[in-house]
Amino acid sequence: MRTYIGHQQVLTTEEFAELAFGFEESPAGLDVDLFRGPLAPETTEQRAARLDVAREVIADLAAEGERGDEVAAWDALYADALMRTTPLLQAVTVAGVFVETGEAA
C-alpha cells in the first residue's frame, strides 16, 4: 500500500510528518547552525569564526530593521536569541554524560 499527501509519495514516518504538517527538510530563512552552533563538535578557531560571522549578520539585520524592514528586525531578534542557546546533544556531551547510556564519562 502506498501513502500520498498531495502529489508526494510518503516513504518514511519523518517524511509523513513533514508533508502532513507542512514542515520543510531545510527551513528557509536563517541558517540556525550559524547562530546556535552545529550539532557536531567544532574547533576553537571554527567557533570564533562562526561567532564573528553571526555577529556581523545580526548587526546587518538590525540595521535593515532600523531602516524599516520589519522582517529583518524580527530575524535579528530571533538570531540573537539563538546565540544564547545550546543544542541538547552538545550540552550533554560537554557535561560529560554519554548520550546512549546516561552514564558519566
Contacts in CASP RR format, 6 or more apart in sequence:
PFRMAT RR
TARGET T0000
AUTHOR 0000-0000-0000
METHOD contacts of the structure
MODEL  1
MRTYIGHQQVLTTEEFAELAFGFEESPAGLDVDLFRGPLAPETTEQRAAR
LDVAREVIADLAAEGERGDEVAAWDALYADALMRTTPLLQAVTVAGVFVE
TGEAA
2 9 0 8 1.000
3 9 0 8 1.000
3 10 0 8 1.000
3 16 0 8 1.000
4 10 0 8 1.000
5 16 0 8 1.000
5 19 0 8 1.000
5 20 0 8 1.000
6 19 0 8 1.000
8 19 0 8 1.000
10 16 0 8 1.000
10 19 0 8 1.000
17 23 0 8 1.000
18 24 0 8 1.000
18 25 0 8 1.000
29 75 0 8 1.000
30 75 0 8 1.000
30 78 0 8 1.000
30 79 0 8 1.000
30 82 0 8 1.000
32 82 0 8 1.000
33 39 0 8 1.000
34 50 0 8 1.000
34 53 0 8 1.000
34 54 0 8 1.000
34 57 0 8 1.000
34 79 0 8 1.000
35 54 0 8 1.000
35 57 0 8 1.000
35 58 0 8 1.000
35 79 0 8 1.000
35 80 0 8 1.000
35 82 0 8 1.000
35 83 0 8 1.000
36 82 0 8 1.000
36 83 0 8 1.000
36 85 0 8 1.000
36 86 0 8 1.000
36 87 0 8 1.000
37 47 0 8 1.000
37 50 0 8 1.000
37 87 0 8 1.000
37 90 0 8 1.000
39 87 0 8 1.000
39 89 0 8 1.000
39 90 0 8 1.000
41 90 0 8 1.000
41 93 0 8 1.000
42 50 0 8 1.000
51 83 0 8 1.000
54 79 0 8 1.000
54 83 0 8 1.000
57 79 0 8 1.000
58 76 0 8 1.000
58 79 0 8 1.000
58 80 0 8 1.000
58 83 0 8 1.000
61 72 0 8 1.000
61 73 0 8 1.000
61 75 0 8 1.000
61 76 0 8 1.000
61 79 0 8 1.000
62 72 0 8 1.000
62 73 0 8 1.000
62 76 0 8 1.000
64 72 0 8 1.000
64 73 0 8 1.000
64 76 0 8 1.000
65 72 0 8 1.000
65 73 0 8 1.000
65 76 0 8 1.000
66 73 0 8 1.000
86 94 0 8 1.000
89 99 0 8 1.000
92 99 0 8 1.000
93 99 0 8 1.000
96 104 0 8 1.000
96 105 0 8 1.000
97 103 0 8 1.000
97 104 0 8 1.000
97 105 0 8 1.000
98 104 0 8 1.000
98 105 0 8 1.000
END
